[in-house]
């Protein structure tokens, strides 16, 4: 069996949120650590997906900018010849 390395983390919650959280865990019979671990994993996955989407958007925009610049190379060369 693979040994897991576990790190502890302290989080602070408003009293009302903690009480709701605790009640939910009791109602569905789940450990608080399991909920927190799942929530952190979801958050990280969501953030990575957003970063990937932004990265892809910047790459696409960069390619469009290169196309636009190449369209005006002739105009720029002509303008420099008149200066």
C-alpha positions, 0 to 999 in steps of 0.5 A: 500500500502506498504511504500518503504524506499528509500536511496539516493546514489551519483555516479560519471560518466565520462562526456561521459558516463553520456551523453550516459546514459542521451540520452538513458533514453530520447530515451526510456523514462525511469527514470535514477533511474529506470535504476540504480536500475535495473543495481544494482539488476542485478549486485548483482544477478550476483555476488551472482550466481558467489559466489554460483558457487565458493562455490559449486566448493570448496565443490566438490573439498573438497570432492574429496580431502577427497577421495584422502586422504582416498585412501592413508591412508594405505600407510601413516600408512605403512610408519609410521610403518617403521620409 
